């Protein structure tokens, strides 16, 4: 089971297995701007609320729980050490979880970017915290090796941005888990300056 997702980055082809699926992608793109918000139109369907299914092989299991859909936009300042490890400070955070279905399109939905330590914002939610998230983000270092991006702290509004990660997904569970039937439509995605 794989949730429908859109992300900025690149898949490492060919993908030859299901272990650690986020490591099969290069997360984020070079980026230097500092937008005020992410704005988009969305419509959400959640027909089977209350059950989360995990299916990593030919068998599956289910448990009680509510899946949420997510819109994630993160601005980072990344650097690499002499051993090829990639680190990042989180400069900006715009993450929103959709918890209920909509009867129609929600147009012009705005998610403000929180600069600096998001935990200090009155709009902070635990899912906005520094990584690792349910699945870690990866990139290719200067040596051509696929490595985890280690978020080690918060930047502030004066910290330069080097990369942006965007992920829009019909699920916010770990890979191969989610609520069957969750559907998220998005359109007119833009950054507001």
Number of C-alpha atoms within 10 A of each C-alpha: 16 15 22 13 14 13 18 16 17 13 13 13 8 7 10 8 8 13 10 10 15 18 20 21 20 22 24 23 17 14 15 14 14 18 14 17 19 22 18 18 16 19 17 21 18 21 12 13 19 12 14 18 19 20 15 15 9 6 7 12 10 13 11 10 13 18 26 21 27 20 23 20 23 20 31 26 21 19 15 13 10 7 9 16 18 21 19 23 23 28 28 28 26 22 23 19 19 18 14 14 17 14 9 10 14 13 14 15 14 17 20 20 22 24 22 20 20 23 15 9 11 7 10 16 13 8 14 20 17 19 17 13 13 11 15 17 22 19 22 19 18 14 9 9 11 19 17 20 24 19 19 13 15 20 20 15 13 9 16 18 22 18 20 25 20 20 17 22 23 28 27 23 22 16 20 17 21 26 28 20 13 21 18 22 14 17 13 11 13 14 17 14 9
